[in-house]
Amino acid sequence: MSESDETIDWSKTTFEGSRREQLRRWHALSLRQRLEALDRLSDLAGPDAVREKGARYGGKGKDKVKRARRYSG
């Protein structure tokens, strides 16, 4: 075994472990850091993603879900 293999935390290599690590790091951030991160992420996502999220939580998205369920089967 090489030296780098011994330093790997294999519990973080699963989907579940990766998610736990993401949450742990997110909770370690201050409020200011969280808000800055959300601001950067919304910039990366672009205006379409923000609009879609707004529609989803504004009530219009519920109609889309109902229509999708009706046509899906």
PQR file of N, CA, C, O and H, with PARSE charges and radii, in Angstrom:
ATOM      1  N   MET A   1       0.828  -1.188   0.000 -0.4000 1.5000
ATOM      2  CA  MET A   1       0.000   0.000   0.000 -0.0000 2.0000
ATOM      3  C   MET A   1       0.864   1.239   0.000  0.5500 1.7000
ATOM      4  O   MET A   1       1.878   1.318   0.695 -0.5500 1.4000
ATOM      5  N   SER A   2       0.448   2.188  -0.782 -0.4000 1.5000
ATOM      6  CA  SER A   2       1.213   3.426  -0.821 -0.0000 2.0000
ATOM      7  C   SER A   2       0.799   4.322   0.344  0.5500 1.7000
ATOM      8  O   SER A   2      -0.199   4.076   1.021 -0.5500 1.4000
ATOM      9  H   SER A   2      -0.375   2.124  -1.346  0.4000 1.0000
ATOM     10  N   GLU A   3       1.582   5.346   0.550 -0.4000 1.5000
ATOM     11  CA  GLU A   3       1.321   6.272   1.649 -0.0000 2.0000
ATOM     12  C   GLU A   3       0.006   7.026   1.449  0.5500 1.7000
ATOM     13  O   GLU A   3      -0.694   7.311   2.421 -0.5500 1.4000
ATOM     14  H   GLU A   3       2.393   5.546   0.000  0.4000 1.0000
ATOM     15  N   SER A   4      -0.338   7.354   0.197 -0.4000 1.5000
ATOM     16  CA  SER A   4      -1.573   8.093  -0.067 -0.0000 2.0000
ATOM     17  C   SER A   4      -2.810   7.244   0.214  0.5500 1.7000
ATOM     18  O   SER A   4      -3.844   7.788   0.599 -0.5500 1.4000
ATOM     19  H   SER A   4       0.231   7.123  -0.593  0.4000 1.0000
ATOM     20  N   ASP A   5      -2.732   5.912   0.029 -0.4000 1.5000
ATOM     21  CA  ASP A   5      -3.865   5.036   0.317 -0.0000 2.0000
ATOM     22  C   ASP A   5      -4.217   5.037   1.793  0.5500 1.7000
ATOM     23  O   ASP A   5      -5.381   4.862   2.153 -0.5500 1.4000
ATOM     24  H   ASP A   5      -1.892   5.469  -0.284  0.4000 1.0000
ATOM     25  N   GLU A   6      -3.243   5.228   2.635 -0.4000 1.5000
ATOM     26  CA  GLU A   6      -3.484   5.212   4.074 -0.0000 2.0000
ATOM     27  C   GLU A   6      -4.175   6.486   4.549  0.5500 1.7000
ATOM     28  O   GLU A   6      -4.799   6.480   5.610 -0.5500 1.4000
ATOM     29  H   GLU A   6      -2.298   5.371   2.342  0.4000 1.0000
ATOM     30  N   THR A   7      -4.080   7.568   3.799 -0.4000 1.5000
ATOM     31  CA  THR A   7      -4.679   8.826   4.227 -0.0000 2.0000
ATOM     32  C   THR A   7      -6.097   9.021   3.702  0.5500 1.7000
ATOM     33  O   THR A   7      -6.742  10.012   4.045 -0.5500 1.4000
ATOM     34  H   THR A   7      -3.573   7.573   2.937  0.4000 1.0000
ATOM     35  N   ILE A   8      -6.593   8.111   2.889 -0.4000 1.5000
ATOM     36  CA  ILE A   8      -7.934   8.236   2.319 -0.0000 2.0000
ATOM     37  C   ILE A   8      -8.962   7.785   3.350  0.5500 1.7000
ATOM     38  O   ILE A   8      -8.843   6.703   3.926 -0.5500 1.4000
ATOM     39  H   ILE A   8      -6.069   7.306   2.611  0.4000 1.0000
ATOM     40  N   ASP A   9      -9.963   8.615   3.576 -0.4000 1.5000
ATOM     41  CA  ASP A   9     -11.083   8.237   4.438 -0.0000 2.0000
ATOM     42  C   ASP A   9     -12.145   7.614   3.535  0.5500 1.7000
ATOM     43  O   ASP A   9     -12.928   8.326   2.907 -0.5500 1.4000
ATOM     44  H   ASP A   9     -10.060   9.493   3.108  0.4000 1.0000
ATOM     45  N   TRP A  10     -12.167   6.306   3.477 -0.4000 1.5000
ATOM     46  CA  TRP A  10     -13.030   5.604   2.541 -0.0000 2.0000
ATOM     47  C   TRP A  10     -14.511   5.757   2.858  0.5500 1.7000
ATOM     48  O   TRP A  10     -15.349   5.499   1.994 -0.5500 1.4000
ATOM     49  H   TRP A  10     -11.530   5.728   3.988  0.4000 1.0000
ATOM     50  N   SER A  11     -14.857   6.172   4.078 -0.4000 1.5000
ATOM     51  CA  SER A  11     -16.269   6.360   4.408 -0.0000 2.0000
ATOM     52  C   SER A  11     -16.864   7.531   3.632  0.5500 1.7000
ATOM     53  O   SER A  11     -18.084   7.626   3.499 -0.5500 1.4000
ATOM     54  H   SER A  11     -14.176   6.383   4.780  0.4000 1.0000
ATOM     55  N   LYS A  12     -16.020   8.422   3.119 -0.4000 1.5000
ATOM     56  CA  LYS A  12     -16.505   9.584   2.372 -0.0000 2.0000
ATOM     57  C   LYS A  12     -16.597   9.314   0.877  0.5500 1.7000
ATOM     58  O   LYS A  12     -16.937  10.214   0.109 -0.5500 1.4000
ATOM     59  H   LYS A  12     -15.029   8.345   3.226  0.4000 1.0000
ATOM     60  N   THR A  13     -16.305   8.110   0.460 -0.4000 1.5000
ATOM     61  CA  THR A  13     -16.311   7.803  -0.968 -0.0000 2.0000
ATOM     62  C   THR A  13     -17.642   7.228  -1.447  0.5500 1.7000
ATOM     63  O   THR A  13     -17.816   6.999  -2.644 -0.5500 1.4000
ATOM     64  H   THR A  13     -16.029   7.379   1.084  0.4000 1.0000
ATOM     65  N   THR A  14     -18.576   6.993  -0.540 -0.4000 1.5000
ATOM     66  CA  THR A  14     -19.910   6.538  -0.933 -0.0000 2.0000
ATOM     67  C   THR A  14     -20.808   7.755  -1.112  0.5500 1.7000
ATOM     68  O   THR A  14     -20.459   8.855  -0.683 -0.5500 1.4000
ATOM     69  H   THR A  14     -18.435   7.179   0.432  0.4000 1.0000
ATOM     70  N   PHE A  15     -21.957   7.563  -1.741 -0.4000 1.5000
ATOM     71  CA  PHE A  15     -22.902   8.666  -1.904 -0.0000 2.0000
ATOM     72  C   PHE A  15     -23.347   9.186  -0.544  0.5500 1.7000
ATOM     73  O   PHE A  15     -23.420  10.395  -0.322 -0.5500 1.4000
ATOM     74  H   PHE A  15     -22.241   6.670  -2.089  0.4000 1.0000
ATOM     75  N   GLU A  16     -23.643   8.260   0.360 -0.4000 1.5000
ATOM     76  CA  GLU A  16     -24.095   8.638   1.693 -0.0000 2.0000
ATOM     77  C   GLU A  16     -23.001   9.370   2.467  0.5500 1.7000
ATOM     78  O   GLU A  16     -23.260  10.388   3.109 -0.5500 1.4000
ATOM     79  H   GLU A  16     -23.585   7.278   0.179  0.4000 1.0000
ATOM     80  N   GLY A  17     -21.788   8.850   2.402 -0.4000 1.5000
ATOM     81  CA  GLY A  17     -20.672   9.482   3.094 -0.0000 2.0000
ATOM     82  C   GLY A  17     -20.343  10.848   2.519  0.5500 1.7000
ATOM     83  O   GLY A  17     -20.013  11.778   3.255 -0.5500 1.4000
ATOM     84  H   GLY A  17     -21.578   8.024   1.880  0.4000 1.0000
ATOM     85  N   SER A  18     -20.434  10.965   1.213 -0.4000 1.5000
ATOM     86  CA  SER A  18     -20.176  12.243   0.560 -0.0000 2.0000
ATOM     87  C   SER A  18     -21.210  13.272   0.978  0.5500 1.7000
ATOM     88  O   SER A  18     -20.869  14.426   1.239 -0.5500 1.4000
ATOM     89  H   SER A  18     -20.702  10.209   0.614  0.4000 1.0000
ATOM     90  N   ARG A  19     -22.462  12.867   1.044 -0.4000 1.5000
ATOM     91  CA  ARG A  19     -23.535  13.785   1.459 -0.0000 2.0000
ATOM     92  C   ARG A  19     -23.330  14.234   2.906  0.5500 1.7000
ATOM     93  O   ARG A  19     -23.499  15.412   3.223 -0.5500 1.4000
ATOM     94  H   ARG A  19     -22.739  11.930   0.833  0.4000 1.0000
ATOM     95  N   ARG A  20     -22.968  13.298   3.780 -0.4000 1.5000
ATOM     96  CA  ARG A  20     -22.698  13.656   5.183 -0.0000 2.0000
ATOM     97  C   ARG A  20     -21.575  14.671   5.283  0.5500 1.7000
ATOM     98  O   ARG A  20     -21.652  15.615   6.069 -0.5500 1.4000
ATOM     99  H   ARG A  20     -22.831  12.342   3.523  0.4000 1.0000
ATOM    100  N   GLU A  21     -20.530  14.479   4.488 -0.4000 1.5000
ATOM    101  CA  GLU A  21     -19.396  15.409   4.505 -0.0000 2.0000
ATOM    102  C   GLU A  21     -19.810  16.785   3.978  0.5500 1.7000
ATOM    103  O   GLU A  21     -19.389  17.806   4.521 -0.5500 1.4000
ATOM    104  H   GLU A  21     -20.467  13.712   3.849  0.4000 1.0000
ATOM    105  N   GLN A  22     -20.629  16.819   2.931 -0.4000 1.5000
ATOM    106  CA  GLN A  22     -21.119  18.104   2.416 -0.0000 2.0000
ATOM    107  C   GLN A  22     -21.921  18.841   3.479  0.5500 1.7000
ATOM    108  O   GLN A  22     -21.742  20.043   3.675 -0.5500 1.4000
ATOM    109  H   GLN A  22     -20.972  15.990   2.490  0.4000 1.0000
ATOM    110  N   LEU A  23     -22.801  18.127   4.162 -0.4000 1.5000
ATOM    111  CA  LEU A  23     -23.608  18.748   5.214 -0.0000 2.0000
ATOM    112  C   LEU A  23     -22.740  19.217   6.372  0.5500 1.7000
ATOM    113  O   LEU A  23     -22.973  20.290   6.928 -0.5500 1.4000
ATOM    114  H   LEU A  23     -22.947  17.150   4.004  0.4000 1.0000
ATOM    115  N   ARG A  24     -21.741  18.422   6.740 -0.4000 1.5000
ATOM    116  CA  ARG A  24     -20.850  18.803   7.832 -0.0000 2.0000
ATOM    117  C   ARG A  24     -20.121  20.101   7.492  0.5500 1.7000
ATOM    118  O   ARG A  24     -20.013  20.999   8.326 -0.5500 1.4000
ATOM    119  H   ARG A  24     -21.551  17.550   6.289  0.4000 1.0000
ATOM    120  N   ARG A  25     -19.625  20.189   6.268 -0.4000 1.5000
ATOM    121  CA  ARG A  25     -18.918  21.410   5.851 -0.0000 2.0000
ATOM    122  C   ARG A  25     -19.861  22.603   5.759  0.5500 1.7000
ATOM    123  O   ARG A  25     -19.486  23.719   6.120 -0.5500 1.4000
ATOM    124  H   ARG A  25     -19.712  19.458   5.590  0.4000 1.0000
ATOM    125  N   TRP A  26     -21.091  22.376   5.276 -0.4000 1.5000
ATOM    126  CA  TRP A  26     -22.062  23.465   5.156 -0.0000 2.0000
ATOM    127  C   TRP A  26     -22.416  24.013   6.540  0.5500 1.7000
ATOM    128  O   TRP A  26     -22.501  25.226   6.730 -0.5500 1.4000
ATOM    129  H   TRP A  26     -21.396  21.470   4.984  0.4000 1.0000
ATOM    130  N   HIS A  27     -22.619  23.119   7.496 -0.4000 1.5000
ATOM    131  CA  HIS A  27     -22.970  23.549   8.849 -0.0000 2.0000
ATOM    132  C   HIS A  27     -21.810  24.242   9.555  0.5500 1.7000
ATOM    133  O   HIS A  27     -22.027  24.980  10.516 -0.5500 1.4000
ATOM    134  H   HIS A  27     -22.550  22.134   7.342  0.4000 1.0000
ATOM    135  N   ALA A  28     -20.604  24.017   9.100 -0.4000 1.5000
ATOM    136  CA  ALA A  28     -19.441  24.669   9.702 -0.0000 2.0000
ATOM    137  C   ALA A  28     -19.289  26.118   9.235  0.5500 1.7000
ATOM    138  O   ALA A  28     -18.541  26.885   9.841 -0.5500 1.4000
ATOM    139  H   ALA A  28     -20.429  23.417   8.319  0.4000 1.0000
ATOM    140  N   LEU A  29     -19.990  26.499   8.165 -0.4000 1.5000
ATOM    141  CA  LEU A  29     -19.895  27.860   7.635 -0.0000 2.0000
ATOM    142  C   LEU A  29     -20.689  28.837   8.494  0.5500 1.7000
ATOM    143  O   LEU A  29     -21.697  28.475   9.100 -0.5500 1.4000
ATOM    144  H   LEU A  29     -20.597  25.876   7.673  0.4000 1.0000
ATOM    145  N   SER A  30     -20.220  30.075   8.535 -0.4000 1.5000
ATOM    146  CA  SER A  30     -20.977  31.128   9.212 -0.0000 2.0000
ATOM    147  C   SER A  30     -22.151  31.539   8.321  0.5500 1.7000
ATOM    148  O   SER A  30     -22.220  31.154   7.154 -0.5500 1.4000
ATOM    149  H   SER A  30     -19.401  30.369   8.043  0.4000 1.0000
ATOM    150  N   LEU A  31     -23.063  32.318   8.881 -0.4000 1.5000
ATOM    151  CA  LEU A  31     -24.206  32.779   8.103 -0.0000 2.0000
ATOM    152  C   LEU A  31     -23.751  33.586   6.897  0.5500 1.7000
ATOM    153  O   LEU A  31     -24.279  33.415   5.798 -0.5500 1.4000
ATOM    154  H   LEU A  31     -23.007  32.630   9.829  0.4000 1.0000
ATOM    155  N   ARG A  32     -22.786  34.454   7.093 -0.4000 1.5000
ATOM    156  CA  ARG A  32     -22.266  35.270   5.993 -0.0000 2.0000
ATOM    157  C   ARG A  32     -21.694  34.387   4.886  0.5500 1.7000
ATOM    158  O   ARG A  32     -21.953  34.630   3.708 -0.5500 1.4000
ATOM    159  H   ARG A  32     -22.357  34.593   7.985  0.4000 1.0000
ATOM    160  N   GLN A  33     -20.926  33.373   5.251 -0.4000 1.5000
ATOM    161  CA  GLN A  33     -20.328  32.472   4.263 -0.0000 2.0000
ATOM    162  C   GLN A  33     -21.413  31.698   3.509  0.5500 1.7000
ATOM    163  O   GLN A  33     -21.294  31.475   2.305 -0.5500 1.4000
ATOM    164  H   GLN A  33     -20.716  33.176   6.208  0.4000 1.0000
ATOM    165  N   ARG A  34     -22.470  31.289   4.219 -0.4000 1.5000
ATOM    166  CA  ARG A  34     -23.560  30.565   3.561 -0.0000 2.0000
ATOM    167  C   ARG A  34     -24.271  31.451   2.546  0.5500 1.7000
ATOM    168  O   ARG A  34     -24.563  31.021   1.431 -0.5500 1.4000
ATOM    169  H   ARG A  34     -22.566  31.470   5.197  0.4000 1.0000
ATOM    170  N   LEU A  35     -24.547  32.689   2.940 -0.4000 1.5000
ATOM    171  CA  LEU A  35     -25.224  33.609   2.029 -0.0000 2.0000
ATOM    172  C   LEU A  35     -24.366  33.924   0.802  0.5500 1.7000
ATOM    173  O   LEU A  35     -24.878  34.018  -0.313 -0.5500 1.4000
ATOM    174  H   LEU A  35     -24.309  33.039   3.846  0.4000 1.0000
ATOM    175  N   GLU A  36     -23.064  34.084   1.018 -0.4000 1.5000
ATOM    176  CA  GLU A  36     -22.164  34.332  -0.114 -0.0000 2.0000
ATOM    177  C   GLU A  36     -22.129  33.122  -1.046  0.5500 1.7000
ATOM    178  O   GLU A  36     -22.116  33.271  -2.268 -0.5500 1.4000
ATOM    179  H   GLU A  36     -22.648  34.008   1.924  0.4000 1.0000
ATOM    180  N   ALA A  37     -22.114  31.930  -0.462 -0.4000 1.5000
ATOM    181  CA  ALA A  37     -22.108  30.710  -1.279 -0.0000 2.0000
ATOM    182  C   ALA A  37     -23.397  30.598  -2.098  0.5500 1.7000
ATOM    183  O   ALA A  37     -23.353  30.258  -3.281 -0.5500 1.4000
ATOM    184  H   ALA A  37     -22.125  31.809   0.530  0.4000 1.0000
ATOM    185  N   LEU A  38     -24.537  30.882  -1.474 -0.4000 1.5000
ATOM    186  CA  LEU A  38     -25.812  30.841  -2.199 -0.0000 2.0000
ATOM    187  C   LEU A  38     -25.846  31.871  -3.317  0.5500 1.7000
ATOM    188  O   LEU A  38     -26.380  31.611  -4.396 -0.5500 1.4000
ATOM    189  H   LEU A  38     -24.573  31.158  -0.514  0.4000 1.0000
ATOM    190  N   ASP A  39     -25.277  33.032  -3.057 -0.4000 1.5000
ATOM    191  CA  ASP A  39     -25.225  34.076  -4.076 -0.0000 2.0000
ATOM    192  C   ASP A  39     -24.385  33.626  -5.265  0.5500 1.7000
ATOM    193  O   ASP A  39     -24.781  33.814  -6.415 -0.5500 1.4000
ATOM    194  H   ASP A  39     -24.843  33.243  -2.181  0.4000 1.0000
ATOM    195  N   ARG A  40     -23.230  33.034  -4.990 -0.4000 1.5000
ATOM    196  CA  ARG A  40     -22.372  32.545  -6.080 -0.0000 2.0000
ATOM    197  C   ARG A  40     -23.050  31.422  -6.847  0.5500 1.7000
ATOM    198  O   ARG A  40     -22.976  31.373  -8.074 -0.5500 1.4000
ATOM    199  H   ARG A  40     -22.908  32.882  -4.056  0.4000 1.0000
ATOM    200  N   LEU A  41     -23.709  30.519  -6.130 -0.4000 1.5000
ATOM    201  CA  LEU A  41     -24.386  29.412  -6.805 -0.0000 2.0000
ATOM    202  C   LEU A  41     -25.528  29.902  -7.689  0.5500 1.7000
ATOM    203  O   LEU A  41     -25.739  29.377  -8.782 -0.5500 1.4000
ATOM    204  H   LEU A  41     -23.769  30.559  -5.132  0.4000 1.0000
ATOM    205  N   SER A  42     -26.261  30.905  -7.219 -0.4000 1.5000
ATOM    206  CA  SER A  42     -27.347  31.431  -8.051 -0.0000 2.0000
ATOM    207  C   SER A  42     -26.791  32.138  -9.283  0.5500 1.7000
ATOM    208  O   SER A  42     -27.410  32.106 -10.346 -0.5500 1.4000
ATOM    209  H   SER A  42     -26.089  31.331  -6.331  0.4000 1.0000
ATOM    210  N   ASP A  43     -25.616  32.785  -9.147 -0.4000 1.5000
ATOM    211  CA  ASP A  43     -24.975  33.391 -10.315 -0.0000 2.0000
ATOM    212  C   ASP A  43     -24.568  32.327 -11.328  0.5500 1.7000
ATOM    213  O   ASP A  43     -24.714  32.521 -12.535 -0.5500 1.4000
ATOM    214  H   ASP A  43     -25.113  32.812  -8.283  0.4000 1.0000
ATOM    215  N   LEU A  44     -24.059  31.206 -10.831 -0.4000 1.5000
ATOM    216  CA  LEU A  44     -23.643  30.123 -11.722 -0.0000 2.0000
ATOM    217  C   LEU A  44     -24.846  29.475 -12.410  0.5500 1.7000
ATOM    218  O   LEU A  44     -24.763  29.088 -13.576 -0.5500 1.4000
ATOM    219  H   LEU A  44     -23.941  31.049  -9.850  0.4000 1.0000
ATOM    220  N   ALA A  45     -25.950  29.358 -11.693 -0.4000 1.5000
ATOM    221  CA  ALA A  45     -27.132  28.699 -12.245 -0.0000 2.0000
ATOM    222  C   ALA A  45     -27.790  29.533 -13.331  0.5500 1.7000
ATOM    223  O   ALA A  45     -28.387  28.985 -14.257 -0.5500 1.4000
ATOM    224  H   ALA A  45     -26.017  29.672 -10.746  0.4000 1.0000
ATOM    225  N   GLY A  46     -27.688  30.841 -13.230 -0.4000 1.5000
ATOM    226  CA  GLY A  46     -28.272  31.716 -14.238 -0.0000 2.0000
ATOM    227  C   GLY A  46     -29.697  32.100 -13.918  0.5500 1.7000
ATOM    228  O   GLY A  46     -30.301  31.562 -12.990 -0.5500 1.4000
ATOM    229  H   GLY A  46     -27.202  31.286 -12.478  0.4000 1.0000
ATOM    230  N   PRO A  47     -30.234  33.028 -14.683 -0.5600 1.5000
ATOM    231  CA  PRO A  47     -31.575  33.552 -14.396  0.2800 2.0000
ATOM    232  C   PRO A  47     -32.693  32.535 -14.609  0.5500 1.7000
ATOM    233  O   PRO A  47     -33.721  32.616 -13.937 -0.5500 1.4000
ATOM    234  N   ASP A  48     -32.525  31.589 -15.516 -0.4000 1.5000
ATOM    235  CA  ASP A  48     -33.574  30.603 -15.764 -0.0000 2.0000
ATOM    236  C   ASP A  48     -33.803  29.711 -14.555  0.5500 1.7000
ATOM    237  O   ASP A  48     -34.947  29.396 -14.227 -0.5500 1.4000
ATOM    238  H   ASP A  48     -31.690  31.523 -16.061  0.4000 1.0000
ATOM    239  N   ALA A  49     -32.733  29.302 -13.891 -0.4000 1.5000
ATOM    240  CA  ALA A  49     -32.859  28.430 -12.730 -0.0000 2.0000
ATOM    241  C   ALA A  49     -33.542  29.157 -11.584  0.5500 1.7000
ATOM    242  O   ALA A  49     -34.348  28.565 -10.867 -0.5500 1.4000
ATOM    243  H   ALA A  49     -31.804  29.559 -14.158  0.4000 1.0000
ATOM    244  N   VAL A  50     -33.232  30.418 -11.405 -0.4000 1.5000
ATOM    245  CA  VAL A  50     -33.851  31.193 -10.331 -0.0000 2.0000
ATOM    246  C   VAL A  50     -35.333  31.376 -10.624  0.5500 1.7000
ATOM    247  O   VAL A  50     -36.162  31.268  -9.720 -0.5500 1.4000
ATOM    248  H   VAL A  50     -32.577  30.899 -11.987  0.4000 1.0000
ATOM    249  N   ARG A  51     -35.667  31.647 -11.862 -0.4000 1.5000
ATOM    250  CA  ARG A  51     -37.065  31.829 -12.236 -0.0000 2.0000
ATOM    251  C   ARG A  51     -37.845  30.539 -12.022  0.5500 1.7000
ATOM    252  O   ARG A  51     -38.961  30.575 -11.503 -0.5500 1.4000
ATOM    253  H   ARG A  51     -34.993  31.734 -12.596  0.4000 1.0000
ATOM    254  N   GLU A  52     -37.277  29.400 -12.412 -0.4000 1.5000
ATOM    255  CA  GLU A  52     -37.956  28.121 -12.242 -0.0000 2.0000
ATOM    256  C   GLU A  52     -38.196  27.830 -10.771  0.5500 1.7000
ATOM    257  O   GLU A  52     -39.271  27.365 -10.393 -0.5500 1.4000
ATOM    258  H   GLU A  52     -36.371  29.371 -12.833  0.4000 1.0000
ATOM    259  N   LYS A  53     -37.196  28.104  -9.939 -0.4000 1.5000
ATOM    260  CA  LYS A  53     -37.353  27.858  -8.516 -0.0000 2.0000
ATOM    261  C   LYS A  53     -38.457  28.745  -7.963  0.5500 1.7000
ATOM    262  O   LYS A  53     -39.278  28.298  -7.162 -0.5500 1.4000
ATOM    263  H   LYS A  53     -36.323  28.482 -10.246  0.4000 1.0000
ATOM    264  N   GLY A  54     -38.476  29.997  -8.390 -0.4000 1.5000
ATOM    265  CA  GLY A  54     -39.513  30.908  -7.933 -0.0000 2.0000
ATOM    266  C   GLY A  54     -40.895  30.440  -8.346  0.5500 1.7000
ATOM    267  O   GLY A  54     -41.850  30.546  -7.577 -0.5500 1.4000
ATOM    268  H   GLY A  54     -37.809  30.360  -9.041  0.4000 1.0000
ATOM    269  N   ALA A  55     -40.999  29.926  -9.551 -0.4000 1.5000
ATOM    270  CA  ALA A  55     -42.286  29.419 -10.019 -0.0000 2.0000
ATOM    271  C   ALA A  55     -42.693  28.191  -9.214  0.5500 1.7000
ATOM    272  O   ALA A  55     -43.865  28.022  -8.876 -0.5500 1.4000
ATOM    273  H   ALA A  55     -40.223  29.839 -10.176  0.4000 1.0000
ATOM    274  N   ARG A  56     -41.738  27.350  -8.913 -0.4000 1.5000
ATOM    275  CA  ARG A  56     -42.043  26.130  -8.171 -0.0000 2.0000
ATOM    276  C   ARG A  56     -42.569  26.469  -6.782  0.5500 1.7000
ATOM    277  O   ARG A  56     -43.571  25.903  -6.345 -0.5500 1.4000
ATOM    278  H   ARG A  56     -40.786  27.487  -9.188  0.4000 1.0000
ATOM    279  N   TYR A  57     -41.917  27.368  -6.097 -0.4000 1.5000
ATOM    280  CA  TYR A  57     -42.316  27.685  -4.740 -0.0000 2.0000
ATOM    281  C   TYR A  57     -43.403  28.743  -4.688  0.5500 1.7000
ATOM    282  O   TYR A  57     -43.984  28.977  -3.629 -0.5500 1.4000
ATOM    283  H   TYR A  57     -41.103  27.828  -6.452  0.4000 1.0000
ATOM    284  N   GLY A  58     -43.684  29.373  -5.793 -0.4000 1.5000
ATOM    285  CA  GLY A  58     -44.740  30.370  -5.827 -0.0000 2.0000
ATOM    286  C   GLY A  58     -46.121  29.771  -6.077  0.5500 1.7000
ATOM    287  O   GLY A  58     -47.118  30.493  -6.088 -0.5500 1.4000
ATOM    288  H   GLY A  58     -43.212  29.183  -6.653  0.4000 1.0000
ATOM    289  N   GLY A  59     -46.183  28.477  -6.276 -0.4000 1.5000
ATOM    290  CA  GLY A  59     -47.471  27.826  -6.468 -0.0000 2.0000
ATOM    291  C   GLY A  59     -47.701  27.378  -7.896  0.5500 1.7000
ATOM    292  O   GLY A  59     -48.480  26.451  -8.122 -0.5500 1.4000
ATOM    293  H   GLY A  59     -45.373  27.891  -6.267  0.4000 1.0000
ATOM    294  N   LYS A  60     -47.057  27.998  -8.866 -0.4000 1.5000
ATOM    295  CA  LYS A  60     -47.276  27.634 -10.263 -0.0000 2.0000
ATOM    296  C   LYS A  60     -46.713  26.258 -10.571  0.5500 1.7000
ATOM    297  O   LYS A  60     -47.225  25.561 -11.447 -0.5500 1.4000
ATOM    298  H   LYS A  60     -46.424  28.751  -8.683  0.4000 1.0000
ATOM    299  N   GLY A  61     -45.679  25.864  -9.871 -0.4000 1.5000
ATOM    300  CA  GLY A  61     -45.045  24.574 -10.119 -0.0000 2.0000
ATOM    301  C   GLY A  61     -45.924  23.398  -9.774  0.5500 1.7000
ATOM    302  O   GLY A  61     -45.779  22.322 -10.355 -0.5500 1.4000
ATOM    303  H   GLY A  61     -45.263  26.430  -9.160  0.4000 1.0000
ATOM    304  N   LYS A  62     -46.843  23.586  -8.828 -0.4000 1.5000
ATOM    305  CA  LYS A  62     -47.738  22.502  -8.430 -0.0000 2.0000
ATOM    306  C   LYS A  62     -48.589  22.054  -9.608  0.5500 1.7000
ATOM    307  O   LYS A  62     -48.839  20.861  -9.783 -0.5500 1.4000
ATOM    308  H   LYS A  62     -46.961  24.460  -8.356  0.4000 1.0000
ATOM    309  N   ASP A  63     -49.034  23.011 -10.417 -0.4000 1.5000
ATOM    310  CA  ASP A  63     -49.839  22.669 -11.585 -0.0000 2.0000
ATOM    311  C   ASP A  63     -49.036  21.827 -12.560  0.5500 1.7000
ATOM    312  O   ASP A  63     -49.562  20.886 -13.156 -0.5500 1.4000
ATOM    313  H   ASP A  63     -48.831  23.980 -10.275  0.4000 1.0000
ATOM    314  N   LYS A  64     -47.754  22.166 -12.726 -0.4000 1.5000
ATOM    315  CA  LYS A  64     -46.895  21.398 -13.633 -0.0000 2.0000
ATOM    316  C   LYS A  64     -46.743  19.970 -13.137  0.5500 1.7000
ATOM    317  O   LYS A  64     -46.750  19.031 -13.933 -0.5500 1.4000
ATOM    318  H   LYS A  64     -47.327  22.930 -12.242  0.4000 1.0000
ATOM    319  N   VAL A  65     -46.605  19.800 -11.824 -0.4000 1.5000
ATOM    320  CA  VAL A  65     -46.448  18.462 -11.260 -0.0000 2.0000
ATOM    321  C   VAL A  65     -47.720  17.651 -11.485  0.5500 1.7000
ATOM    322  O   VAL A  65     -47.654  16.478 -11.854 -0.5500 1.4000
ATOM    323  H   VAL A  65     -46.599  20.563 -11.178  0.4000 1.0000
ATOM    324  N   LYS A  66     -48.872  18.268 -11.263 -0.4000 1.5000
ATOM    325  CA  LYS A  66     -50.134  17.564 -11.474 -0.0000 2.0000
ATOM    326  C   LYS A  66     -50.283  17.128 -12.923  0.5500 1.7000
ATOM    327  O   LYS A  66     -50.691  16.001 -13.202 -0.5500 1.4000
ATOM    328  H   LYS A  66     -48.926  19.221 -10.963  0.4000 1.0000
ATOM    329  N   ARG A  67     -49.946  18.040 -13.859 -0.4000 1.5000
ATOM    330  CA  ARG A  67     -50.043  17.697 -15.274 -0.0000 2.0000
ATOM    331  C   ARG A  67     -49.074  16.580 -15.627  0.5500 1.7000
ATOM    332  O   ARG A  67     -49.420  15.677 -16.389 -0.5500 1.4000
ATOM    333  H   ARG A  67     -49.614  18.956 -13.633  0.4000 1.0000
ATOM    334  N   ALA A  68     -47.867  16.631 -15.082 -0.4000 1.5000
ATOM    335  CA  ALA A  68     -46.876  15.603 -15.378 -0.0000 2.0000
ATOM    336  C   ALA A  68     -47.349  14.244 -14.867  0.5500 1.7000
ATOM    337  O   ALA A  68     -47.171  13.230 -15.542 -0.5500 1.4000
ATOM    338  H   ALA A  68     -47.586  17.364 -14.463  0.4000 1.0000
ATOM    339  N   ARG A  69     -47.944  14.223 -13.690 -0.4000 1.5000
ATOM    340  CA  ARG A  69     -48.442  12.967 -13.134 -0.0000 2.0000
ATOM    341  C   ARG A  69     -49.598  12.433 -13.977  0.5500 1.7000
ATOM    342  O   ARG A  69     -49.712  11.227 -14.196 -0.5500 1.4000
ATOM    343  H   ARG A  69     -48.089  15.047 -13.142  0.4000 1.0000
ATOM    344  N   ARG A  70     -50.450  13.338 -14.446 -0.4000 1.5000
ATOM    345  CA  ARG A  70     -51.608  12.918 -15.230 -0.0000 2.0000
ATOM    346  C   ARG A  70     -51.162  12.296 -16.547  0.5500 1.7000
ATOM    347  O   ARG A  70     -51.750  11.309 -16.990 -0.5500 1.4000
ATOM    348  H   ARG A  70     -50.358  14.318 -14.268  0.4000 1.0000
ATOM    349  N   TYR A  71     -50.139  12.853 -17.178 -0.4000 1.5000
ATOM    350  CA  TYR A  71     -49.694  12.349 -18.482 -0.0000 2.0000
ATOM    351  C   TYR A  71     -48.702  11.209 -18.386  0.5500 1.7000
ATOM    352  O   TYR A  71     -48.462  10.515 -19.374 -0.5500 1.4000
ATOM    353  H   TYR A  71     -49.662  13.655 -16.819  0.4000 1.0000
ATOM    354  N   SER A  72     -48.115  11.002 -17.205 -0.4000 1.5000
ATOM    355  CA  SER A  72     -47.069   9.981 -17.099 -0.0000 2.0000
ATOM    356  C   SER A  72     -47.637   8.579 -16.933  0.5500 1.7000
ATOM    357  O   SER A  72     -46.905   7.602 -17.093 -0.5500 1.4000
ATOM    358  H   SER A  72     -48.309  11.566 -16.403  0.4000 1.0000
ATOM    359  N   GLY A  73     -48.883   8.460 -16.625 -0.4000 1.5000
ATOM    360  CA  GLY A  73     -49.297   7.099 -16.551 -0.0000 2.0000
ATOM    361  C   GLY A  73     -50.578   6.826 -15.935  0.5500 1.7000
ATOM    362  O   GLY A  73     -50.985   5.668 -15.843 -0.5500 1.4000
ATOM    363  H   GLY A  73     -49.477   9.253 -16.495  0.4000 1.0000
TER
END
